[in-house]
Amino acid sequence: MFELTDAALCTDGPVTSLVELSLATEHRRGHGSLYDGLNSGRIDIAGFRNVIARQAIPRSDGRIVLAIDVSHWLRPDASTSPQRMFCHTYGRGKGQAQMIPGWPYSFVAALEPGRSSWTALLDVVRVGPDDDRTDLAAAQLRDVVDRLITTGHWQTGDPEIWIVGDSGYDGVRLAFLLADLPVAILVRLRSDRVLRFPRPGQGTGHPRTHRAPWRAVRVHQSGQLAGPGTVHDHRHHPLRPRARPVLGSLAHQADPGRCLGRARGGAADRGGHPDPAAGPAPAGQPPPPKPLWLWHSSTTQETVTASQVDRLWQMFLRRFDLEHTFRFLKQTLGWTRPRIRDPHAADRWTWLMIAAYTQLRSGRVLVEDRRRPWERAPTTPARLSPARVRRGFRAIRPAIESPANAPKFCRPGPGRPAGSRNLHPARHHDPGKTTATDIKG
């Protein structure tokens, strides 16, 4: 499997199939051993996680920022592959999303400061049919934070670790499950999320027969989330320090949350945000983008300053660097290209991809840039994209010792006799969850 990783890094162009990697110069064995290694090989995942945690961890203003997200390995035609789940995929048009069977993987990565295509992948876990997404994310994040503390990347007195996630994670539940760790949670609220005011106090005496209703407010009803309390009136700030202790992410009704993208209709300011005073968009034009609400919780800090609010918004935008990593793993390294039946073999291939990506990240300052005529020259070697670092990795690969032993000569087996039938056909598995949950992820 070491030679398989080197072949994925040194082959010319994107990886299109698994068997073609056996034709690379770095892979000295045949194609049969390639599949045998993935199906029957062993990887010390616990030891490998510790090795990754000892690598250099990027920081933003002295703080570690972790991003968590799920990427899908789609396997719609693999009816004999077990533990598949329905994965949500977006279509090209509005309302064209589909649920396709596949294996979802949860990735945790440390984000780098500034604009970059790099992230430091720290852990990956396959989401099984019996797993709850939030509970699995909490257990995964707890293990990652514990390893960072054990390896000395975080010590007492350092800024708390920020964890950034999308709307698929329940921020309140994550904050409760990780309350004993020095972390702060930042997630995006779903547009259909319901926030509730606290139930009126009972007091003493006999319970009242007719209680006051337990008021519920939806996120898209921004005017009801909070009143015009003590907020700083600045249009470009995505979040506002809360004026009430019952609901977070407070904002003035005339000062909506920061929107992703520019307004496509109606008046807008310099930042591209719709002006509420301009009224609705003209007829025939699409409405302006909806506000984006973020939810933040800290275990060591009670109040959030205006500068920290801006920094939280910037870190949420940096979370999308993880999408560049997913695209590189799938389109260049060919993470989802192999047609593997066993999910455990898919786990081994996924960890090999993380090993390959970590090697590229560690050697990006050593690789000579082989720039194409139409590509822009980088300012520093560290600014090279992962694809350009991989392009020159073959030149430094001979200087890296490979722990793989020399291949041994062997003869292929006879295989199944010609004309005989398969007496042990593979079992078919239906995709989907096997355990019902009450959490909408």
LINUR-V544166 format. One record per residue. N is the residue number from 1. RES is the residue in three letters. D_LAST is the distance of its C-alpha to the last C-alpha in Angstrom with 1 decimal. Layout:
N/RES/D_LAST
N/RES/D_LAST
This chain:
1/MET/35.2
2/PHE/36.7
3/GLU/38.7
4/LEU/35.7
5/THR/33.9
6/ASP/37.1
7/ALA/37.4
8/ALA/34.0
9/LEU/35.1
10/CYS/38.6
11/THR/38.4
12/ASP/39.3
13/GLY/36.6
14/PRO/33.1
15/VAL/32.4
16/THR/32.3
17/SER/32.8
18/LEU/32.9
19/VAL/36.5
20/GLU/37.9
21/LEU/37.2
22/SER/39.9
23/LEU/42.4
24/ALA/41.9
25/THR/44.7
26/GLU/42.6
27/HIS/41.6
28/ARG/44.8
29/ARG/43.7
30/GLY/43.3
31/HIS/40.3
32/GLY/40.3
33/SER/39.8
34/LEU/36.8
35/TYR/34.9
36/ASP/36.4
37/GLY/35.1
38/LEU/31.5
39/ASN/31.7
40/SER/33.8
41/GLY/33.7
42/ARG/32.6
43/ILE/30.8
44/ASP/30.9
45/ILE/27.4
46/ALA/27.9
47/GLY/31.1
48/PHE/29.6
49/ARG/26.9
50/ASN/29.7
51/VAL/31.6
52/ILE/28.9
53/ALA/28.5
54/ARG/32.2
55/GLN/32.2
56/ALA/32.5
57/ILE/29.4
58/PRO/29.3
59/ARG/29.3
60/SER/29.0
61/ASP/31.8
62/GLY/32.0
63/ARG/28.4
64/ILE/25.8
65/VAL/22.6
66/LEU/19.8
67/ALA/17.0
68/ILE/14.0
69/ASP/12.1
70/VAL/11.4
71/SER/14.1
72/HIS/14.8
73/TRP/18.1
74/LEU/18.5
75/ARG/20.9
76/PRO/21.2
77/ASP/24.8
78/ALA/24.6
79/SER/24.8
80/THR/26.5
81/SER/23.8
82/PRO/21.8
83/GLN/18.3
84/ARG/16.9
85/MET/13.4
86/PHE/12.5
87/CYS/11.6
88/HIS/10.8
89/THR/14.1
90/TYR/15.8
91/GLY/19.2
92/ARG/22.3
93/GLY/22.5
94/LYS/20.4
95/GLY/18.4
96/GLN/19.1
97/ALA/15.6
98/GLN/15.6
99/MET/13.8
100/ILE/16.1
101/PRO/16.5
102/GLY/16.6
103/TRP/15.9
104/PRO/13.0
105/TYR/14.4
106/SER/13.2
107/PHE/16.1
108/VAL/17.5
109/ALA/20.4
110/ALA/22.9
111/LEU/23.5
112/GLU/27.1
113/PRO/28.8
114/GLY/29.8
115/ARG/29.1
116/SER/28.7
117/SER/27.3
118/TRP/27.2
119/THR/24.7
120/ALA/25.4
121/LEU/23.1
122/LEU/22.9
123/ASP/20.6
124/VAL/18.5
125/VAL/16.8
126/ARG/15.8
127/VAL/12.5
128/GLY/14.1
129/PRO/13.5
130/ASP/13.9
131/ASP/11.6
132/ASP/8.7
133/ARG/6.9
134/THR/7.9
135/ASP/11.2
136/LEU/12.0
137/ALA/11.6
138/ALA/13.8
139/ALA/16.3
140/GLN/16.5
141/LEU/17.2
142/ARG/19.6
143/ASP/21.5
144/VAL/21.8
145/VAL/23.0
146/ASP/25.4
147/ARG/26.9
148/LEU/27.4
149/ILE/29.2
150/THR/31.2
151/THR/32.4
152/GLY/33.5
153/HIS/31.2
154/TRP/30.4
155/GLN/33.1
156/THR/33.8
157/GLY/34.5
158/ASP/32.2
159/PRO/29.6
160/GLU/26.3
161/ILE/23.7
162/TRP/21.1
163/ILE/17.5
164/VAL/15.8
165/GLY/12.2
166/ASP/10.3
167/SER/8.0
168/GLY/4.8
169/TYR/6.4
170/ASP/7.7
171/GLY/11.2
172/VAL/13.1
173/ARG/12.0
174/LEU/12.7
175/ALA/16.0
176/PHE/16.9
177/LEU/16.5
178/LEU/18.4
179/ALA/20.9
180/ASP/23.8
181/LEU/23.4
182/PRO/24.9
183/VAL/21.7
184/ALA/20.3
185/ILE/16.7
186/LEU/16.0
187/VAL/12.7
188/ARG/12.4
189/LEU/11.5
190/ARG/9.9
191/SER/12.9
192/ASP/12.0
193/ARG/11.2
194/VAL/13.9
195/LEU/16.2
196/ARG/18.9
197/PHE/22.3
198/PRO/23.8
199/ARG/25.5
200/PRO/29.2
201/GLY/31.4
202/GLN/33.3
203/GLY/36.5
204/THR/39.4
205/GLY/41.1
206/HIS/40.0
207/PRO/36.5
208/ARG/36.5
209/THR/36.3
210/HIS/34.6
211/ARG/32.0
212/ALA/30.6
213/PRO/27.4
214/TRP/24.2
215/ARG/23.4
216/ALA/20.0
217/VAL/19.5
218/ARG/16.9
219/VAL/16.2
220/HIS/18.1
221/GLN/21.0
222/SER/22.1
223/GLY/25.6
224/GLN/24.5
225/LEU/22.4
226/ALA/25.7
227/GLY/29.3
228/PRO/31.7
229/GLY/32.0
230/THR/33.1
231/VAL/31.4
232/HIS/33.0
233/ASP/33.5
234/HIS/32.6
235/ARG/30.7
236/HIS/29.4
237/HIS/27.5
238/PRO/23.7
239/LEU/23.3
240/ARG/25.9
241/PRO/27.0
242/ARG/25.9
243/ALA/28.8
244/ARG/27.3
245/PRO/25.8
246/VAL/23.4
247/LEU/21.1
248/GLY/20.5
249/SER/20.5
250/LEU/23.7
251/ALA/25.6
252/HIS/28.7
253/GLN/28.3
254/ALA/30.6
255/ASP/28.9
256/PRO/25.4
257/GLY/22.8
258/ARG/23.3
259/CYS/22.3
260/LEU/21.5
261/GLY/24.4
262/ARG/27.6
263/ALA/28.3
264/ARG/29.6
265/GLY/31.4
266/GLY/33.3
267/ALA/34.9
268/ALA/33.3
269/ASP/34.4
270/ARG/35.2
271/GLY/31.6
272/GLY/30.6
273/HIS/28.8
274/PRO/29.7
275/ASP/32.4
276/PRO/31.7
277/ALA/35.5
278/ALA/36.0
279/GLY/34.4
280/PRO/32.4
281/ALA/32.5
282/PRO/35.6
283/ALA/35.5
284/GLY/34.6
285/GLN/32.3
286/PRO/28.5
287/PRO/27.1
288/PRO/26.4
289/PRO/22.9
290/LYS/20.6
291/PRO/20.5
292/LEU/17.9
293/TRP/16.9
294/LEU/16.3
295/TRP/15.8
296/HIS/18.1
297/SER/19.1
298/SER/22.0
299/THR/23.5
300/THR/27.0
301/GLN/27.5
302/GLU/27.7
303/THR/28.4
304/VAL/27.5
305/THR/30.3
306/ALA/30.5
307/SER/30.9
308/GLN/27.9
309/VAL/25.8
310/ASP/27.1
311/ARG/26.5
312/LEU/22.8
313/TRP/22.5
314/GLN/24.3
315/MET/22.2
316/PHE/19.0
317/LEU/21.0
318/ARG/22.1
319/ARG/18.5
320/PHE/19.1
321/ASP/21.9
322/LEU/19.4
323/GLU/19.1
324/HIS/22.9
325/THR/22.6
326/PHE/20.3
327/ARG/22.8
328/PHE/25.7
329/LEU/24.5
330/LYS/23.9
331/GLN/26.8
332/THR/29.4
333/LEU/29.0
334/GLY/27.6
335/TRP/24.7
336/THR/23.4
337/ARG/26.9
338/PRO/28.1
339/ARG/27.8
340/ILE/27.1
341/ARG/26.7
342/ASP/25.9
343/PRO/22.5
344/HIS/24.5
345/ALA/26.7
346/ALA/23.8
347/ASP/22.9
348/ARG/26.5
349/TRP/26.6
350/THR/23.5
351/TRP/25.3
352/LEU/28.4
353/MET/26.7
354/ILE/25.8
355/ALA/29.4
356/ALA/30.7
357/TYR/28.7
358/THR/29.8
359/GLN/33.4
360/LEU/33.2
361/ARG/32.0
362/SER/34.7
363/GLY/37.4
364/ARG/36.7
365/VAL/39.6
366/LEU/42.0
367/VAL/41.3
368/GLU/43.8
369/ASP/42.3
370/ARG/43.3
371/ARG/42.7
372/ARG/43.1
373/PRO/45.6
374/TRP/42.9
375/GLU/40.7
376/ARG/41.0
377/ALA/42.3
378/PRO/40.1
379/THR/41.4
380/THR/40.8
381/PRO/40.0
382/ALA/36.7
383/ARG/35.6
384/LEU/35.7
385/SER/32.6
386/PRO/31.3
387/ALA/32.8
388/ARG/36.2
389/VAL/36.2
390/ARG/35.6
391/ARG/38.5
392/GLY/40.9
393/PHE/39.5
394/ARG/42.0
395/ALA/44.9
396/ILE/43.8
397/ARG/42.5
398/PRO/46.1
399/ALA/46.2
400/ILE/43.2
401/GLU/44.2
402/SER/42.3
403/PRO/41.9
404/ALA/42.2
405/ASN/45.4
406/ALA/47.8
407/PRO/47.1
408/LYS/49.4
409/PHE/51.2
410/CYS/50.2
411/ARG/50.6
412/PRO/47.9
413/GLY/47.7
414/PRO/49.3
415/GLY/46.0
416/ARG/46.0
417/PRO/49.4
418/ALA/49.8
419/GLY/49.6
420/SER/47.8
421/ARG/44.6
422/ASN/41.4
423/LEU/41.6
424/HIS/38.1
425/PRO/35.6
426/ALA/32.0
427/ARG/29.7
428/HIS/27.0
429/HIS/23.4
430/ASP/20.9
431/PRO/17.4
432/GLY/14.3
433/LYS/12.8
434/THR/15.6
435/THR/14.0
436/ALA/12.2
437/THR/9.6
438/ASP/9.4
439/ILE/6.1
440/LYS/3.8
441/GLY/0.0
